[in-house]
Amino acid sequence: MKKVYLFGAGASKGSDHQLPVMDEFFHNFPPGKYPSLHQFLERTFPGTKIPSMNIEDVITHLELSLEGFGARWRWVEMDVAKAHRECMDFIHDQLDYPPRNNNRFCEIHRKILNQCSPDDTFITLNYDLVIDHSLRFRNDTRSFFGQNYEKRLRNIVWGLKFDEEEPIPPAGKREGFFLKLHGSLDWHYCPLESCINHQQFFSNELVSMHSADKHMVRPGSPCPVCGTGIVPVIIPPGLGKSFEKYPKMGILWNIAFREIEAADELIFIGMSLPPSDYFLRWLLREATNSNQKKRRVTIANNSAEAIDRIKKLMGVEKPALFDSLASFTERL
C-alpha cells in the first residue's frame, strides 16, 4: 500500500522544535537587526501591524517587486533588494534551530519515518530542515527507501544533483521520494541563466557531509563557475514564473504528480491548503482525478477550516481524522 505524506507548516509547529507557522514569523520581529526589511514592511503594509504579518505575503510581494510584473514599469529600488536579502536572512534565523552540535532531529517525525515502507513518499511545503535531519538520524540501521541515505541525498531524494544516467526512475520503479516543493532553507542556486550551475541546486547539508570544511554557505557567496552571488531557493505559494526561475523545480513537481497519482493513501499533516497555494491545489486535484483509483485520506490537523478545505478538495466526507501530529503518531 503506497502512502504519500504531505507536510504543511503545522507539522513543523507540532514538531519537537515548535517552529513558527506562516503567520507567526513576525511575532518577535527585531527591527534593529533587519532595518531595510522593517522599513519595507512599514511602507508596504501600512494598515497591518508587523507581529500579525504573514511571511508568505511578504515574500510574494518582494518577489513581485523584484522580478515580477511590478518590475516591468519601474526601476527596482535598492532598498527593496536590501529588504529581500534581509528577509531571506530573517527566515534562516527563524528556522535554523540551534545548536548544530546537538541532536537536531524530531522524535515525532522520526517515529513516522521509521515505520514507512520503501515506496512511501514525503512531500513538504516547508522551508525548514525538520524532516531532513530526522531522515539522517533515524533510530534503526536500515537504509532509507532501500538505498544508503547519503546516496539518495546526492541523487534524487531532493532532486539536487543527478549522477545517474537516468535521473528520474521509470514509472514501474516505485521507490519513494523526499520532495520539497517550495524550496528549502538549505538550498541555493546561481541566478545567471547562462551559467551551468543555474540548472542545479546546492545544499549546505551536502557540504557538511562530504567535506572537512563545515562552513555553511550563505546567500551572496560566489558561484564557483561564474562568480555570481548565489541566492536561496525560497518559493512563495504563488509560484508564478518559479519554474522558469528555478528549472529544477519542474522535476520535483513532476515527480510529486506521479507519486500522488499512484498513492493508495494520502496523509495530510499540518497542511492548511490556503487559497493562495493554487498550484498545490491544482496538483492534488489533477493527480487524484487522472484515474478512478479510490484513495484513503488521513488528516492530522486541529483546524476545522483546514480540514474542511482538504475534504472538499479531495471529495471525501469521512477521512481518518487526528487533532494533532502527536495523536497521529500515537497510532503508529
Backbone torsions as a table, in degrees:
resi	resn	phi	psi	omega
1	MET	NA	114.0	-176.2
2	LYS	-84.3	127.7	179.6
3	LYS	-114.1	142.0	172.7
4	VAL	-121.1	118.6	178.4
5	TYR	-94.4	130.4	177.4
6	LEU	-117.1	115.7	-174.6
7	PHE	-104.1	126.9	173.9
8	GLY	-106.5	-172.5	-177.3
9	ALA	-61.4	-30.4	179.5
10	GLY	-63.2	-26.2	178.0
11	ALA	-68.9	-36.3	177.5
12	SER	-76.0	-34.0	175.7
13	LYS	-64.9	-38.3	-179.7
14	GLY	-84.5	1.4	179.8
15	SER	-76.9	175.9	176.7
16	ASP	-60.5	-24.7	-174.9
17	HIS	-90.8	-13.7	176.3
18	GLN	50.3	52.6	-179.9
19	LEU	-71.3	154.7	-175.8
20	PRO	-72.4	146.3	170.3
21	VAL	-82.0	178.0	-168.5
22	MET	-60.8	-33.4	-178.1
23	ASP	-94.8	14.6	177.7
24	GLU	-113.6	-5.6	-175.1
25	PHE	-57.2	-39.4	-171.7
26	PHE	-95.6	13.1	-178.1
27	HIS	-58.7	-37.8	-179.5
28	ASN	-125.2	47.0	-176.8
29	PHE	-68.4	124.9	178.4
30	PRO	-93.0	99.4	-175.0
31	PRO	-60.2	-32.4	-178.7
32	GLY	-66.9	-26.4	-179.4
33	LYS	-80.9	-26.0	-178.3
34	TYR	-130.6	69.3	-173.5
35	PRO	-62.9	-40.7	-179.3
36	SER	-68.8	-39.8	177.5
37	LEU	-65.8	-40.9	178.6
38	HIS	-61.3	-45.2	178.6
39	GLN	-62.9	-40.9	179.6
40	PHE	-63.6	-43.5	-178.9
41	LEU	-63.0	-44.5	-178.3
42	GLU	-67.4	-35.2	-179.0
43	ARG	-78.1	-37.8	-173.3
44	THR	-85.3	-32.1	-178.6
45	PHE	-121.7	64.8	-173.0
46	PRO	-65.2	-25.3	-177.9
47	GLY	-94.7	6.7	-176.8
48	THR	-122.4	131.0	176.1
49	LYS	-73.9	137.5	-174.7
50	ILE	-53.9	-44.1	-178.7
51	PRO	-59.7	-21.7	-178.1
52	SER	-97.6	4.3	-177.7
53	MET	-73.8	154.0	178.4
54	ASN	-102.2	126.3	-175.2
55	ILE	-61.6	-32.6	-178.7
56	GLU	-71.7	-31.6	174.5
57	ASP	-64.8	-40.9	-179.4
58	VAL	-66.8	-45.7	179.8
59	ILE	-61.2	-44.4	-178.6
60	THR	-60.3	-44.8	179.9
61	HIS	-64.0	-41.7	178.8
62	LEU	-63.7	-43.8	-179.9
63	GLU	-62.4	-43.3	179.9
64	LEU	-66.3	-35.6	179.4
65	SER	-69.1	-34.9	-175.9
66	LEU	-86.3	-43.6	-171.8
67	GLU	-133.0	-1.5	-180.0
68	GLY	-90.9	-160.0	-176.2
69	PHE	-65.7	-23.2	179.5
70	GLY	-63.8	-27.1	-178.7
71	ALA	-80.3	-5.6	-176.3
72	ARG	-75.9	-32.3	-174.5
73	TRP	-113.6	10.4	175.4
74	ARG	-152.6	156.4	176.2
75	TRP	-68.6	143.6	175.7
76	VAL	-75.5	120.5	-177.6
77	GLU	-73.0	142.2	-177.2
78	MET	-61.3	-35.7	-177.9
79	ASP	-69.5	-25.5	175.5
80	VAL	-69.2	-42.6	177.6
81	ALA	-62.8	-40.8	177.3
82	LYS	-65.0	-40.0	178.7
83	ALA	-63.2	-37.3	178.9
84	HIS	-64.9	-44.6	178.9
85	ARG	-62.7	-43.0	178.9
86	GLU	-66.9	-32.8	177.3
87	CYS	-64.7	-40.4	177.6
88	MET	-64.7	-39.9	176.9
89	ASP	-64.9	-39.6	-179.7
90	PHE	-62.5	-42.9	177.9
91	ILE	-62.8	-43.8	177.5
92	HIS	-58.4	-45.7	-177.0
93	ASP	-66.4	-34.4	-178.7
94	GLN	-74.6	-33.0	-172.5
95	LEU	-104.9	-18.7	-177.2
96	ASP	-85.2	75.4	-172.5
97	TYR	-63.2	127.9	179.9
98	PRO	-86.6	171.0	-9.2
99	PRO	-93.0	156.8	-176.9
100	ARG	-69.9	-25.4	-175.7
101	ASN	-85.0	-5.0	176.8
102	ASN	-101.0	173.0	178.1
103	ASN	-62.5	125.7	-177.4
104	ARG	-111.5	3.3	178.2
105	PHE	-79.4	165.2	176.4
106	CYS	-110.6	123.4	-177.8
107	GLU	-62.0	-35.6	179.7
108	ILE	-66.2	-47.4	178.5
109	HIS	-64.8	-38.4	-177.3
110	ARG	-65.3	-31.5	177.5
111	LYS	-64.5	-38.0	176.6
112	ILE	-66.6	-46.6	-176.9
113	LEU	-63.1	-36.0	-176.4
114	ASN	-70.1	-21.1	-179.6
115	GLN	-102.6	5.1	-177.3
116	CYS	-74.0	156.2	175.7
117	SER	-91.6	161.8	-177.9
118	PRO	-58.8	-26.1	-177.2
119	ASP	-98.4	4.5	177.5
120	ASP	-71.7	146.9	-178.9
121	THR	-122.3	143.7	177.9
122	PHE	-115.9	124.0	178.3
123	ILE	-120.2	125.4	179.5
124	THR	-124.7	144.2	175.3
125	LEU	-102.0	6.6	-175.1
126	ASN	-92.4	152.7	177.5
127	TYR	-86.2	-19.4	-170.6
128	ASP	-73.7	179.6	-174.6
129	LEU	-115.9	24.1	-177.8
130	VAL	-61.0	-51.0	-179.6
131	ILE	-67.5	-39.2	-179.3
132	ASP	-55.3	-51.5	-178.9
133	HIS	-69.6	-34.7	179.9
134	SER	-68.0	-33.0	175.1
135	LEU	-64.2	-42.4	-175.7
136	ARG	-69.4	-36.6	-174.1
137	PHE	-107.4	48.6	176.5
138	ARG	-68.2	152.8	-177.6
139	ASN	-66.2	-43.1	-171.9
140	ASP	-85.8	177.9	-177.8
141	THR	-104.1	5.4	178.6
142	ARG	-67.7	149.6	177.3
143	SER	-76.3	151.7	-176.8
144	PHE	-76.8	122.0	177.7
145	PHE	53.7	37.8	173.2
146	GLY	83.6	-2.6	178.2
147	GLN	-134.2	161.2	174.1
148	ASN	-56.7	134.2	-174.0
149	TYR	-58.0	-44.6	-177.2
150	GLU	-65.3	-34.3	177.6
151	LYS	-65.7	-42.9	177.8
152	ARG	-63.2	-38.0	179.9
153	LEU	-63.7	-41.2	-179.3
154	ARG	-69.3	-27.5	-173.9
155	ASN	-102.3	-91.4	-165.8
156	ILE	-113.9	-7.1	-179.1
157	VAL	-55.9	-48.2	177.7
158	TRP	-99.3	-11.1	-176.7
159	GLY	70.4	31.0	-176.8
160	LEU	-82.8	-62.2	179.4
161	LYS	-130.7	135.2	-178.9
162	PHE	-109.1	114.3	-179.3
163	ASP	-97.1	-14.0	-178.6
164	GLU	-83.6	157.0	-179.4
165	GLU	-64.4	-37.8	178.6
166	GLU	-112.7	97.6	-171.5
167	PRO	-65.9	-37.1	179.7
168	ILE	-104.6	117.8	-178.2
169	PRO	-59.2	148.6	177.3
170	PRO	-62.9	163.4	-172.4
171	ALA	-57.3	-30.9	-176.4
172	GLY	-78.8	-9.6	-178.8
173	LYS	-94.4	112.1	-164.1
174	ARG	-107.7	25.5	174.3
175	GLU	-60.9	148.5	-179.0
176	GLY	-79.3	172.8	-177.4
177	PHE	-132.6	163.2	169.0
178	PHE	-119.8	109.9	-171.8
179	LEU	-120.0	129.9	178.7
180	LYS	-113.2	98.8	-168.3
181	LEU	-81.2	-11.1	177.2
182	HIS	-114.9	22.1	-179.4
183	GLY	87.5	-166.0	-175.1
184	SER	-155.8	147.2	174.4
185	LEU	-53.4	-27.7	-171.3
186	ASP	-102.6	5.9	-177.1
187	TRP	-104.3	142.7	173.5
188	HIS	-138.0	159.5	176.5
189	TYR	-152.3	164.8	178.2
190	CYS	-88.8	123.8	-177.0
191	PRO	-78.7	-7.3	-179.1
192	LEU	-78.2	114.0	-173.1
193	GLU	-63.0	-29.0	-178.7
194	SER	-80.2	-7.1	-179.0
195	CYS	-85.5	139.6	-179.9
196	ILE	-64.6	-24.3	178.5
197	ASN	-76.7	-7.7	177.2
198	HIS	-65.3	-23.1	-179.1
199	GLN	-90.5	5.8	-176.1
200	GLN	-124.2	153.9	167.2
201	PHE	-108.0	147.4	179.2
202	PHE	-122.5	135.6	-173.7
203	SER	-115.9	134.6	174.9
204	ASN	-62.1	-31.2	-179.6
205	GLU	-65.2	-34.4	176.1
206	LEU	-65.0	-40.2	178.6
207	VAL	-62.1	-45.4	-175.2
208	SER	-69.5	-27.1	-177.8
209	MET	-85.1	-34.0	-169.2
210	HIS	-113.7	15.6	179.6
211	SER	-143.4	146.2	176.9
212	ALA	-71.8	-20.7	178.0
213	ASP	-80.6	111.7	-177.0
214	LYS	-88.9	8.2	-178.8
215	HIS	-63.7	128.3	-179.8
216	MET	-88.9	129.9	-179.2
217	VAL	-70.1	139.1	177.4
218	ARG	-117.4	157.0	176.3
219	PRO	-53.6	139.4	-178.9
220	GLY	99.8	-15.3	175.8
221	SER	-62.8	144.8	-175.2
222	PRO	-71.4	138.3	172.2
223	CYS	-62.4	133.1	-176.6
224	PRO	-68.1	-12.3	-179.9
225	VAL	-96.9	-49.4	-173.7
226	CYS	-115.6	-12.2	177.9
227	GLY	87.9	-5.3	177.6
228	THR	-65.1	142.3	179.0
229	GLY	-64.8	124.5	-179.6
230	ILE	-73.5	154.0	-176.2
231	VAL	-126.9	154.6	-179.4
232	PRO	-73.4	153.1	177.5
233	VAL	-100.8	80.8	177.5
234	ILE	-119.5	114.2	-170.8
235	ILE	-115.3	126.6	178.0
236	PRO	-73.9	164.4	-178.2
237	PRO	-56.0	-40.0	177.0
238	GLY	-77.8	89.9	-169.7
239	LEU	-60.6	-33.0	179.2
240	GLY	54.2	-120.1	-179.3
241	LYS	-94.9	24.9	-175.1
242	SER	-62.2	-31.6	-179.2
243	PHE	-70.9	-23.8	174.1
244	GLU	-82.3	-39.5	-178.9
245	LYS	-71.1	-38.9	179.8
246	TYR	-120.8	83.5	-176.0
247	PRO	-54.0	-33.3	-177.6
248	LYS	-64.7	-25.6	-177.6
249	MET	-62.9	-31.2	179.0
250	GLY	-59.7	-35.7	178.3
251	ILE	-65.9	-45.0	-178.0
252	LEU	-63.7	-41.9	-179.8
253	TRP	-70.1	-34.3	176.5
254	ASN	-63.1	-44.8	178.7
255	ILE	-64.6	-41.2	178.8
256	ALA	-59.7	-41.1	178.1
257	PHE	-59.1	-47.7	-178.3
258	ARG	-65.9	-36.9	-178.9
259	GLU	-70.1	-41.4	177.1
260	ILE	-65.7	-40.0	178.8
261	GLU	-60.4	-37.1	-176.7
262	ALA	-87.6	-7.3	-172.4
263	ALA	-68.6	143.6	170.4
264	ASP	-92.6	-25.3	178.0
265	GLU	-142.4	135.1	174.3
266	LEU	-110.2	126.2	-176.4
267	ILE	-117.1	109.8	-178.4
268	PHE	-95.4	116.5	-177.5
269	ILE	-118.0	112.8	177.7
270	GLY	62.8	27.9	-177.9
271	MET	-104.4	133.0	-176.5
272	SER	-103.1	-18.8	-178.3
273	LEU	50.0	57.6	-179.8
274	PRO	-64.5	154.1	179.1
275	PRO	-55.8	-29.3	-179.2
276	SER	-66.1	-23.1	-179.2
277	ASP	-90.4	58.5	-173.6
278	TYR	-70.7	-24.7	177.3
279	PHE	-66.4	-43.0	177.9
280	LEU	-66.4	-40.5	178.5
281	ARG	-61.7	-40.5	176.9
282	TRP	-63.5	-45.0	-178.4
283	LEU	-58.0	-47.8	-178.7
284	LEU	-65.3	-43.8	-178.0
285	ARG	-65.1	-47.0	-177.6
286	GLU	-68.6	-41.9	-177.9
287	ALA	-66.2	-37.8	-178.1
288	THR	-82.5	-23.4	179.0
289	ASN	-90.7	-4.5	-176.3
290	SER	-72.5	-16.9	175.2
291	ASN	-143.5	174.5	-176.3
292	GLN	-96.1	19.4	-176.3
293	LYS	-67.7	134.2	175.7
294	LYS	-86.6	130.5	-176.4
295	ARG	-123.2	143.2	172.2
296	ARG	-80.3	139.2	179.1
297	VAL	-120.6	126.9	177.5
298	THR	-121.0	136.4	-178.0
299	ILE	-128.8	125.8	173.4
300	ALA	-114.8	102.9	-174.9
301	ASN	-165.0	143.5	177.8
302	ASN	-100.6	7.9	179.5
303	SER	-101.8	116.3	179.1
304	ALA	-62.9	-34.5	180.0
305	GLU	-66.6	-43.3	179.2
306	ALA	-65.9	-41.4	178.5
307	ILE	-60.5	-42.9	-179.4
308	ASP	-64.1	-39.6	178.8
309	ARG	-63.3	-42.7	-179.8
310	ILE	-66.4	-43.5	179.5
311	LYS	-59.5	-44.2	-179.4
312	LYS	-67.6	-43.0	-179.1
313	LEU	-64.4	-41.3	-176.8
314	MET	-87.0	-8.9	178.2
315	GLY	68.6	36.6	179.4
316	VAL	-119.6	140.8	179.7
317	GLU	-95.1	-34.9	-175.4
318	LYS	-130.8	74.1	174.5
319	PRO	-73.9	166.2	171.6
320	ALA	-74.8	124.8	-173.3
321	LEU	-115.3	139.8	173.7
322	PHE	-136.0	139.4	-174.0
323	ASP	-87.0	1.8	178.2
324	SER	-164.6	165.3	175.4
325	LEU	-64.7	-39.1	-179.2
326	ALA	-63.7	-42.9	-179.3
327	SER	-67.2	-31.2	176.7
328	PHE	-67.0	-44.6	-177.5
329	THR	-69.2	-23.7	179.6
330	GLU	-64.8	-23.8	-178.0
331	ARG	-83.8	-12.9	-174.2
332	LEU	-75.0	NA	NA
